[in-house]
Structure formats: C-alpha cells, structure tokens
Amino acid sequence: QNRELVVLAMTFARVCVPVPGGHIYLNDIIIVIAALSLDPLGAFLVGGVGAFLGDFFFYPLPMFVSLATHGIRSVDMSLIVGRYGRDNFPVVLGATVLGALIAIAGYTLGKVYVYSTWEYAMLKLPFEILQAFIGSAIGLFLWKNRKWGQMIRRFLGY
C-alpha cells in the first residue's frame, strides 16, 4: 500500500536546489506529509526506506544515515500526531519541528561518521537547518492547507 509513497520519496530524494557547497534536497516535503498522514510503520517505510532507496540508487554513501534519521523522524512524528491528534495544530506543528530537529541532528552526526570530520559537518550545518525547516514548512503547509493527509489516507485505504 505504501509502495507509491516510497517511490515518491525516492524521486523527491533526487529533486534538489543547488546551494554553495552542495544541494538542498526536497524529499523532506513528502516525508513530512507521510509522517503526518500515516501510521508509524507506513511513515517509516516512506521516510526511512524511501530515503534509503533514494540514496542507494543515486548516492549510496549516506544511505544508512538516511534510513536511521528519516526513519526515526517519521516514526516519532507519526506516533505524536497519532496519539495526540492530527486535528490539533499545535501538536502537529510541534511534531513537525521535532522532526526537523531530528533530521538536523541525524545528518550532522551522520556526516561526522561518514566523512570522519567534525569540521565538514559544521560547515554543512546551516544547509541542514535550511533543508530541514524549508522542507518541513512546505510539507506541513501542503498537508494542512491542501488536505494531502486526508487524500493520502483515502488513497491507501486508511
């Protein structure tokens, strides 16, 4: 059932905006929409597995970092909104901010592990912050104002 969203997450993993020192990837948008819309397993499949496969096919070095970071992010967001209500906007906003912070911390620590330098991770930190919060804001906006969450749940039979 979640295959379509996993493929969409993989596709968004390749859509990027060039910035000095690299790119900002837009997969955070679909990951946030899925995490706010699906149960924790579905959110993990889209966020964690989708990001992992996107990296596996296009740039495999950080694929396990993506699996762990986006997997944890997606499950945490899904658990929070599932327990405290998808209709409670302050809860949804808090879950989205927490998800962005998890992505920032996960990728920053992941860069230290993958590239073996704290300096490189700190150099990329502003771009991680930008990517996480822009992707989260757009994902939250689309989910809230365009009823994507309801559409995705209906499409998947939830």
C-alpha positions as CSV (number, residue, x, y, z in Angstrom):
1,Q,0.0,0.0,0.0
2,N,2.8,2.4,0.8
3,R,4.8,1.5,-2.4
4,E,3.6,4.6,-4.2
5,L,4.8,6.9,-1.5
6,V,8.1,5.1,-1.1
7,V,8.7,5.7,-4.9
8,L,7.6,9.3,-4.5
9,A,10.1,9.7,-1.6
10,M,12.8,8.1,-3.7
11,T,12.0,10.5,-6.5
12,F,12.0,13.6,-4.3
13,A,15.4,12.4,-2.9
14,R,16.8,13.4,-6.3
15,V,15.0,16.7,-6.7
16,C,17.3,19.4,-5.4
17,V,18.2,23.0,-5.3
18,P,21.9,23.9,-5.8
19,V,23.4,25.9,-2.9
20,P,27.0,26.9,-2.2
21,G,28.8,23.7,-1.1
22,G,26.1,21.2,-2.3
23,H,22.4,20.8,-2.7
24,I,19.2,21.1,-0.7
25,Y,17.0,18.0,-1.4
26,L,13.3,18.3,-1.3
27,N,12.4,14.8,0.0
28,D,11.7,16.3,3.4
29,I,8.4,17.5,1.9
30,I,7.0,14.1,1.1
31,I,8.5,12.6,4.3
32,V,6.6,15.2,6.4
33,I,3.4,14.7,4.5
34,A,3.6,10.9,5.0
35,A,4.6,11.1,8.7
36,L,1.6,13.3,9.4
37,S,-0.7,11.1,7.4
38,L,0.3,7.5,8.1
39,D,0.7,5.1,10.9
40,P,4.3,4.6,12.2
41,L,5.1,1.6,10.0
42,G,3.8,3.4,6.9
43,A,5.7,6.6,7.9
44,F,8.9,4.5,8.4
45,L,8.5,2.8,5.0
46,V,8.1,6.2,3.2
47,G,10.6,8.2,5.3
48,G,13.3,5.7,6.2
49,V,13.1,3.2,3.5
50,G,12.2,5.7,0.7
51,A,15.2,7.9,1.7
52,F,17.4,4.8,2.0
53,L,16.5,3.6,-1.5
54,G,16.9,7.1,-3.0
55,D,20.4,7.2,-1.6
56,F,21.1,3.6,-2.6
57,F,20.4,4.2,-6.2
58,F,21.8,7.7,-6.6
59,Y,24.4,8.4,-3.8
60,P,24.9,5.3,-1.6
61,L,27.4,6.7,0.9
62,P,24.9,8.2,3.4
63,M,22.1,5.6,2.8
64,F,22.2,4.2,6.3
65,V,22.3,7.7,7.8
66,S,19.1,8.4,5.8
67,L,17.4,5.2,6.9
68,A,18.1,5.9,10.6
69,T,17.5,9.7,10.5
70,H,14.4,9.8,8.4
71,G,13.1,6.5,9.9
72,I,13.3,7.9,13.4
73,R,11.9,11.2,12.3
74,S,9.0,9.7,10.5
75,V,8.0,7.3,13.3
76,D,8.3,9.9,16.0
77,M,6.1,12.4,14.1
78,S,3.6,9.7,13.3
79,L,3.4,8.5,16.9
80,I,2.9,12.0,18.3
81,V,0.2,13.1,15.9
82,G,-1.4,9.6,16.1
83,R,-1.6,9.8,19.9
84,Y,-2.5,13.5,20.4
85,G,-4.5,14.2,17.3
86,R,-3.9,15.2,13.7
87,D,-6.6,17.9,14.1
88,N,-4.6,19.6,17.0
89,F,-2.5,22.0,15.0
90,P,-0.1,22.9,17.9
91,V,0.7,19.2,18.3
92,V,1.2,18.8,14.5
93,L,3.4,21.8,14.5
94,G,5.4,20.6,17.4
95,A,5.8,17.1,15.8
96,T,7.0,18.8,12.6
97,V,9.6,20.9,14.4
98,L,10.8,17.9,16.4
99,G,11.1,16.0,13.1
100,A,13.2,18.8,11.6
101,L,15.4,18.8,14.7
102,I,15.9,15.0,14.4
103,A,16.8,15.4,10.8
104,I,19.4,18.2,11.6
105,A,20.9,16.2,14.4
106,G,20.9,12.9,12.5
107,Y,22.5,14.3,9.4
108,T,25.0,16.3,11.3
109,L,26.2,13.3,13.3
110,G,25.9,11.2,10.2
111,K,28.3,13.5,8.3
112,V,30.8,13.1,11.2
113,Y,30.5,9.3,10.8
114,V,30.5,9.1,7.0
115,Y,33.1,11.8,6.3
116,S,35.1,11.4,9.5
117,T,35.4,15.2,10.2
118,W,33.5,17.4,12.6
119,E,34.6,20.4,10.6
120,Y,32.8,19.2,7.5
121,A,29.7,18.5,9.5
122,M,29.8,22.0,10.9
123,L,30.3,23.5,7.5
124,K,27.2,21.8,6.2
125,L,25.1,22.5,9.4
126,P,23.5,25.8,8.1
127,F,22.3,23.9,4.9
128,E,21.0,21.0,7.0
129,I,19.0,23.6,9.1
130,L,17.7,25.3,5.9
131,Q,16.7,22.0,4.3
132,A,15.0,20.6,7.3
133,F,12.9,23.6,8.1
134,I,12.1,24.6,4.5
135,G,11.1,21.0,3.6
136,S,9.1,20.7,6.9
137,A,7.3,24.0,6.4
138,I,6.3,23.2,2.8
139,G,5.3,19.7,3.8
140,L,3.2,21.0,6.7
141,F,1.6,23.7,4.6
142,L,0.7,21.2,1.8
143,W,-0.6,18.7,4.4
144,K,-2.7,21.2,6.3
145,N,-4.0,23.5,3.6
146,R,-4.4,21.2,0.6
147,K,-5.8,18.2,2.6
148,W,-3.0,16.0,1.3
149,G,-3.1,14.0,4.5
150,Q,-6.7,13.0,4.0
151,M,-6.2,12.3,0.3
152,I,-3.2,10.0,1.0
153,R,-5.1,8.1,3.8
154,R,-8.1,7.7,1.5
155,F,-5.8,6.6,-1.4
156,L,-4.1,4.0,0.8
157,G,-7.3,2.8,2.4
158,Y,-6.7,4.1,5.9
